[in-house]
Amino acid sequence: MTTPNDGDDPYLWLEEIEGETALEWVAARNAETAAALVADPGFAALKERLREVLDASDRIPYTVRRGAFLYNFWRDAEHVRGVWRRTTLEQYRKDAPEWDVLLDLDALAAAEDEKWVWAGARVRHPDHDLALVCLSRDGGDAVVVREFDLATRAFVEGGFRVPEAKTRIGWIDADTVFIGTDLGPGSLTDAGYPRTVRRWRRGTPLEEAETVFEAEAGDVSASGWRDTTPGFERDFVARSLDFFRGETYLLTSDGTLVRIDVPDDADAYVHRRHLIVSLKSDWLGEPTGSLLAFDFEAFLAGDRTATVLFTPDERTAPAGHSWTRHHLILETMRDVSTCVEVLTPAADGAWTRTPLADVPALSAVSVVDTDPDVSDEYFLDVSGFLQPSTLHRGQIGGDTEILKQAPARFDATGLTVRQFFAVSPDGTRVPYFVIGPDRDSTGPDSGPDRAVTGPGPALLYGYGGFEVSLTPFYGAVTGRAWLERGGTYVIANIRGGGEYGPDWHQAARGAHRPRAFEDFAAVARDLVARGITTPAMLGAEGGSNGGLLMGAMLTRYPELFGAIVAQVPLLDMLRFHKLLAGASWIAEYGNPDDEADLPHLRALSPYHQLAADRVYPPVLLMTSTRDDRVHPGHARKTAARLRELGHRVLFHENVGGGHAGAGDNEQAAHNEALVHTFLWQHLT
């Protein structure tokens, strides 16, 4: 059996997303999967319990402050597509706040006979009177944009409207926006994102909007925005050279572009008088992962005097930061557990720091929202694997209050959370979290209701790319679908992620990607060595880039797993750059059209490594027809190839849902029930 190449791939027809023959093939595979999983005696009850979690009315309604109101988007059993709504802080403090519904997507979808999915809104600042509402057709990345009046709660007749595209848009003033969108040939980059930034005035044709900035066709995208901070109003434009490098310019009133001269792999932005720079490589004597602050006007004049706000070490990495009116809240991770500090700039350029909150071990804390133009208010969410979220509100230097506390969604009796470190082949220590009964080689009882004395079913999850960190979280769906039934859940913090900063990510980029695979396999082996599970009882799950990871586990380490689930996966590494948004990921993986990169990409590509004479664990591949980020052809072709070679594979493709895989709670519950029914069938 020949290995498919780009030119002789027998399954290229499955890349025709809406092709009649392709969709017939999808329908046949979906029917097979339904027969195997939906017909399982436990499927319906499991799906109902998961839907109950997703629709629960006592979930925390997280908000964003815009002026006097707290805004929230909400979906439940009554509001399948959801409602955009707002309330006051006084009301929000109540157990049952009164919400002012601004836009009902279920009503809109019914009126227009369109499966609208909420994709956010850009509310005009600082007046908070108008919004640019983004709506996706059934969950895709591409959106339509419509102007919305918050006072009348209606779309503006004759207002700003943009047809479906991967549009970038933002307010300049009440009658002007910056926009990048699909305006025909030459307006998009090779990756399918806006190439130009235009200044569009109300009442004028979009096609005649003034171009103020243009990126190259080979760039990922161009963008423009106005900083509307009172007293610091400025315009900026930027080009993303690739997924990790870019250039940002100050756009002056006469149209002059002034380059903000930082390394092109650094993240940089301006806040009031400060230029904040997050380093991805060494600069000005400071190491990768540092966070620096400059006086912006002095920087433009050539002064490179930096205040170092954070310096990483081998165990500590940046995790994000947020501004209040007078302070910067800094989040860092130490061995993947969060720490939070408050940094305060003084008029003389000095900064002071104090702790903000004590965070329990092996937990996560995140700043949900702040009000940087007006106050030092912050909303802080604290959770853990077995600890439901608690939402705090506070004023820096003042009192704090608990606003909301989520109830427990699954029975955690006898469950523990532990962190271990596996050793990868090159000696790197790889952290991972284990949530479940206290199973190990000594076999101690983990509690009166969950006494265990040996290995059991375990599910290992990973991602390992794009500097994405997997931190502790309360997973109600996983709790009900897996932990309550006696399973162990494991999260591997492998290289390629951001758990130890940019270096941890860069260690697995390009030709070094196998390090991420080796790390994940090392964790799998360590779980077996500790007596937590066995290869036959160990499942693996990942999505998107994590789907590539699953493909690697299937083709490189099949003996380590009893079942594998890959969701919206990236699997054909020789054609990924030609499919939808794939060209934007060349900086992460390499370029198949570059002879220097082609050998390692061929070796990385699970689709091209499948063989008839290997023994593979059963596989479930899941995707969406409406995924306009990772092409459904990756999963389709791999399923077809596995079937051709005689291997066990199930395939499920949602018609809608986009890259998230589900456009509403019904789809989400169905997908999760498929995954966990499949795993439970094969691992227990």
N, C-alpha and C positions, 0 to 999 in steps of 0.2 A: 504494500500500500504506500503510495507516494505521500510525502509531506506537502501540504498546500503552500504554494508561494503566491505572491500578489498576482502574478500573471496567470496561474493555472488553478487558482482556488475554486474548487467545485461548488462552493456554497456562497459565492458572491451574490447570488440572487436573493439570499436572505437579508442582505443589506438594503433591499428595497423596502423601506419602512412600511409603506401602505400598499405594496405590491399584492395583487390578488393571490398569487400562488404562495407568497410568503405568509400572508395572513391565514390562508387555509392550513398551511403547515403549523402555524402557531395555534390555531384552534384545535388541531388534532393532538398536539402535545399538551395543551391545557386540559383536554378531556382525559388524557392518560393520567395526568397529575391529580385531577379531581377524583378519578376512580381509585387511585392509590391512597390519597390523603383525606380528601373531603368525606369520602365514604368510611373513614376510620370511625369506630364507635365513639371515640372520645372527642372527635373534632368539633362537633356542634357546641358541646358544653364548654370546651376550652375557648372557642371563639366568643361565645357569649360572655364569659368571665373577662376576657380581654377587652371586649367592647365596653363592658361596664366600667372598667378602669379608665378607658379613653374618654368616655362620655360623662364621667362623674361630675356632678354639679358642685362638689366641695373641693375641687382642685383649686390651687392658688391662681387667681387671675393676674398674672404679672402685667405691669403697666409701664408706660413711658410718660413722663411729665412733659406737657407742652403748655406753658403758661399756667393758668389756674386749674387745668384739668389733667386727670390721669387717664390715658388712652389704653385700650386693650382690644385685642381681637380674640373672639371666643367661638369655639365649636363644641357642641354637645348633641345629644340625641334629638333635641328639638330644633337645633340650628346646625344642620348637617354640613352646610358650606360655610356657615359662620356669620357673625355680626361684628361690625366695627363699632365700638361704643366708647363712652367716656363717663367719668364721674369725678366727684371732688374728693379731696383727702378726707374730709369729715365723713362723707358717705363710705369711703373705702375702708375706714376703720371698723365699720359695722360688719356683722356676720353675713348679712344679706344687703349689700349696697343697692341703691337705686341707680340704674345705669341709663344713660341717655344714648339710645341707639342711633347712630349716624347713617349706617349703610347695612342693609340686610342682604347678604349675598344669595341666600336661598330665594328671596323674592325677586332679585335681579336675574338670577339664572332662570327662574320660571318664566319671567316676563320676556326674556330674550332667547329662551330655548338654547342656552349655552352653559356648559359645565364650568362656570367660573370658579377659579381658585384664587384666594387672596394672595397678593404678592407685595403688599406693603403700600405705604403712602408717604409722600414727601410734603409735610405741612410747612407752609410759609412761615419763616421766622423773621422778626420776633412778634409779628402780629397774630399769628395762629388763626388766620381767617380763611385761607384757601389751602387746598391740598391737591397734589397730583397723585391720583389713585392708580395703582398698577394692578391689573387683572390678568391672570394666566388662564389659557384655555386648557383645562384638565391637568394642570400641574407642570407644564413646560417652563423652561427658563425664559422664553420669549413672552413678552407681555404687551397688552394694549394699555395706553395711558389716557386718563380722562381727568379733566379739572373738576374739582368738587368744592362746593361752597359749604363751609361748616355751619354757617348761620341758617341757611335755608335747608340744609341736609339734602341737597340735590346736585346733580351734575350741572355744570355751568353751560347754558345754551350758548353755542358759538365760542366756547372756551378752548383752551389748549386740548387737543386730541391728537394721539399718535397711533397709527396702525400697529399691528403686531410685529414686534422685532425685539432684539436684545438691546433695548433702549437704555441710555443713561440720561437722566434729566434732573434738573434742580433749579430752584428759584434764584433769580437775581433780584427782582423786585416784583411788585404786584402785577406788572404787565410784561415781564421779560424772564426768560429762562435760558440756561445753558442746556443744550441738547446734543446728543450723539445718537444716531439711529440709522436704519437702513433707508437710504435715499437712492438706491440703484447702484449701478456699476461704479466702483472706486470709493464707495462710502464705507465699506467694511474691510477689516483686515482679513488676512488669510484664515485666522481663527474664528471669523464670523462675528466679531465685536465691532463697535463703532470706531471708525478711523479718524473722524473729524469731530471737532467741537464747534458748535454754531451758537450764535446769540440770536434767539428767536423772539420777536416782539409780537404781542397780542394783535390779532386781526390781520396779520400778514401771512402769506403762504409759507409753509415750512420749507419748501424747496428754495425760496429766496432768502432764507435766513443767512446772516453774515457768518462766514467761516473765520474763526479767530485762532484756530490751531489745527494742525494736521499731523498725524503720525504716519509712519511708513507702513506699507502693506504687510511687511513681515513682522511688525510689532504685534503685540496681543491686542491692545486697545488704546484709545485716547479718552480723556475725561476732563471735565471742567467743573468748577464749583465756586461759589461765593461764600466767603467767611462773613457772616452777618453779625458777628459779635459787636455790640454797640461800642463805638469808638475805635474799633479795629477792623473795619470793613475792608476786605481785600478780595481780589479775584485770583484764582490759580488755575492752571491747566497742567496736564501730565500725560506722558506716554509710558505705557508698560512695554518695555523692550522684550521681556519674556515674563514668565510667571513670577520671577523673583527679582527682576531688575527693572528699574524705571528712572525717569527723569521728571522732576517737578519744577515748574516755572511760576514766578510771580508775573501776572498779566497786568501791566500798568494801564492807567486811564488812556494813554495814547496808543495802546496796542503793543508796546514793547514787551518782549519776553526777557525776564531776568532769571537765569538758571540758579536754583538753590543748590549750591555746589557741595553736595555730599556724595559719598560713594553710591554708585547706581544700585547696589544690592542692599542699601540701608533703607529702613522705613523712616520717613521724615514728615513732619507736619508743623504748622505754625499755630500757636495758641496765645492770643494776646501778644505780649512782648517776647514770648519764648519760641525758639525753634527747638523741637524735641526730636532726637535722632536715636533710633534703635539700630545697633550695629549687627550686621551679619558677617562682617570680616573686620580684621584689626584696622584701626584708624586713629591717627593723632596719639599714638602710644597706648590706646585703650583696646582691650581684647574684645573678640567676638562675643556678642550677647550683652554688651554694656548698654546702658541707657544714659544719654548725654543731653544736657540743656545748654543752649546758647541764648544770648541776647540777639534777637532776630535782626534788628537794624544794624547792630555792630557786625554781625556775621556777614550781611550784605556788603558792608564796607571793608571786609577782609579780615576781621578779628576772628581768630579761631580759639579763643579762650572758652573752654568747656567746663561746666559743672557736672561731675559724675554722679548721677542719681542711683545707679546700680552697677555693680561689677559681679559677674558670675563666678562661681567656683565649680569644682568637678561634681558637686552634688546639688547645686542650686542654679535655677534658670529663671528668666523672666516669664510671667504668665499674663501680663496685661496691666493697663493703668487707666484711670479715669480722672477727669478734672471736676472739682466743685468750683465755686466762685473764687476761693482763696487758696485752695490746696490741691494736691495731686495724690490720689489713692493708688498705691503701688501694690500689685499682686505678684508674688514670686512663688516658685515651687522648690521644695527641698525633698528630693526623692519622691516626687510626684504628689506631695501633700502641700497645701496652700498656706502661705503666710501673707498677712496684709499689714501695710504700714501707711502712715500719712506723712507726706513730704510737703513742707511749706516754704515757698520762696519769700525772701525778704527784699526790701528795696535796694539793699547793697549788693544783691546778687547771691548772697549766701542762702543755703537751704537747711532747714531743720527736719528731723524725722522722729516720729513717735509711733508705737503700735496702735492699730485701730481696733482689732478684736482678737480674742483668743479662739483658735480654730481647733476642734478635736482632732486627735491623730487619725490618719487615714481618711480624712474628710476633705470636702471641697467648699470653698467660699467664692462667691462671685458678686461683683458689683452689678446689680440689675439696672440701676439708673441713677443719674445725678442731674443737677440743675446748674450747669456751670456759669450761666450768665447772671443768675439772680442770688443763689444761696449756697450754703455748704451742706445742704440736705443730701443724703444718700440712702439708697435702698440696697440692702445686703442680703443675699440668700446663702444659707448654710445647710448643707446636706451631706449624706454619706450613703454607702451602699445599703446599709440597714437603717438609716436615719432619714425619715421623710423631711422634706424641705421646711425650713422656718424662714420667713421673710421679716427682716428687721428694717426699721427706718430710724435714722439718726441724724443729728447735726454734729459735724466735727467740732469737738470741744464742748459739746452739750450732751443732752440726754438721748437715750435710745429707747425704742419701744418695739415690741413684737406685734406686727400688723396681721400676719397670717401664719397659720401652721397647718400643714397638710396632714391628714390622717394616714395611718399605716394602711397599705393596700394589700399586703400579703403577710402571712404568718411567718415571723422570723424567729420563732422559738427554737433555740438550740443552734442557730446559725452564727457563724463567726466571720470576721474579716481579718485576713492576714496578708502580709506582704513578704514575698520571697524574692530571691535573686538567682536566676539561672546564669550559667557561664557559657557564652557563645564560643565557637571553635577558635576565634582569635583572642580569647581571654576576656572579652568585654562582659561586665556584669550587667545583666538585663533584668530590670525589676518587673514584677507582675503581682497582681492582686488576686487572691483566692477568696471567694465568697461562697459559703455553704457549710455543711456539716464538717466538724473538725476531723476530717479523715487524714491519717498519715500512717506511716509504717508501724507505729507503736499501737495504733488502733484505740485511742482513748475515747470514752463516751463524750459526746459533744453536748449533751443535755438530756433531761429526763424523757423528752418526747422524740429525740432524734439520736438515739444511741447507735453509733456505727463502729464497726470493727474492721473494715476493709475498704478497698477501693470501690468507687461507684461511678455512675455516669457524670461526665464533665463536659462543659462547652467552653472552648477557648476562642476568644474574640481578639482581633487585631486590625490595625490599619497601616501604620508605618510608612507615611508619606506626607509630603507637602508641609512639613513642620507642624502637623496637627497632633496635639497632646490628648491622650485618653486619661482623664482624671476621674476621681470618685464621683458617683452620682447615685441617686435613688431610682432604680429601674423597676417601676411597678409591673410592667408587662413581663419582664424577665423574672421578677419575683413570683408572679402567679403561674407563668407558663413553665418555669424550670425549677426555681429554688424550692417552692412549696411541695413539689413532687419528689424531692430528694436529690435533685441534681446539684452539681457544683458549677459555679460560673467563674470564669477566669478571664482577666484582661491583661494582655501582654503589652508592655510599654517598649516596643522594639525600636531600633534605629530607623531613621526616616521620619519619625515624629519629632515633636519639639520638647519632649519631657526634660531634656537636659540642654536645651537651647539650640542655637543654629548649628553648632558642630554635630550634634546628635542627628540632626536632619541631613546635613551634608555628607555624613559618613555613609549614607545609603543612596545617594543620588547617582543617576547615570549608570555607568558600568559597575558601580559599587552596590547596586540594588540587591544582589544576593545576600549582603549582610543582613538586611531586614528578614529575608527568608530564613537564614541561619539562626537568627535570634529567636524567631517564632518556633522553629523546630527545637531549639534548645529548651525553650519553656515547656514544650510538649513532653520532651524526654524527662525534664525535671519533675513534672507532675507525676509521671509514672514512677520515677525513682523514689519519690516521697510517699508512694503508696496511696496517692489521692485518687488515681484512676488507672486504667490500662489502655493500651492502644485501641482495643476493640470497643471500649466504652468512652472514648474521647472523640468529641466532635469539634469542628472548626467552623467559624463563621466570620464573614467580612463582606463589606460592600464598597463599590466604586473602586478606588485604589486598593482597598481591602479585598475586593474581588480578584484583583491581580494576585494579591498575596494568597488567596485561596487556590487560584489556578496553579501557583508555584507549589503549594503544599500537595496538590493532587499529582502533579507531574514529577516533583523532586522527592517528596517524602510520603508517598502513599501508605507506607507501612506504619506510620505513626498515628493514623486516624481511622475511626470506624465509620465516619460520615462527614461530608463537607457541604456547606451552604455558601454560595456566592451570589450576592445581590447586586443588581445593576453593575455587573463586573466589567472591568477592562481586561481583555484576554488576547486580542490580536495585536501584538506589539509591532507588527510590520505595516499595519494600515491605520493605526489609531490616529495618526496625524492627518489622515484624509477624511475622517469621519466626524462631523459636527464640530464640537469645540476642541477636538483632540490636538490641533496644532498648538494650542496654548500650553500644552503640557510637555513640549519638547525639552524645556529646561529641566524638567524633573527626570525624564527618562533617557533622552537622547533623540537624535533625528534619524529615522530609517532611511532617508535619502542621502545621508552622509556615510560614505564608505567606512569612516572611522568608527561610527556608532553601530553600523548594521550587524556586526558579529555578536556584540553583547545583547542587542535587542532580539535577535533571532534566538539566542540562548535563553533570554528572559521570557519569550512569548509562549504562554501555556498552549495556545491553539496550535502552535507549530511543534510542540514537544509531545503531543499525544501519540501513543503507540498501541498497537494491537496486542503486543506480547507483555504488557505490564499489567499487574493486578491493582486496580484502583478501588478505593472505597466508594460506596454509592454517593451520588452527587445530586444536589438540587440547585438549579440555576434559575434565577428570578430577574425579570427586567420589566420595562414598561414601554409600550408603543410610543408614548408621549415623552420619553426621556430624550430631550434635545441637548443633553450634555454628553453622557456616555451612550453611544449608539447601541440600540438593542441588538444590532448585528453581532456584537461581541458574544453575547450569551446564546443567541440563536445558532450561530455557526459552530460554537463549541459543543452545544448540545447535539447538533447534527453529526458532527465529527465523532463524538463519543458513541452515538448510536451506530454509526457506520462501522466503528471498530469493535462493536459488540459489548460495550461497557454499560453499567447500570447508571442511568441518568434520568432525572425528572426535570421538566422545564415548565415554568409558569410565567406568563406575560400579561400584566395588567394592560388594558386598553389605555387607561389614563394613569395619572399619578406623577408623571415627570420623573426627575432623578430621585425624588424622595420615595418613589415606588408606590405611593398612595396619595390620593387627593382628598380623602375624607376618612373619618374614623372607621367606617364600615370596611373600606379597602384595607386600612392599616390592621384592623383586627383579623381580617381574613388572611392577610399575608403572614402575620405573626403566628397564627394558628397553623398555617401550612408548614412554616419553618419548624416549629416545635413538635408538631405531630411527626414530621419526617425524622427529626433527630431522635425522638423518643422511640419510634419504631425500630431504629437501627442501633441504638446505643444501650438499650435496656433488655 
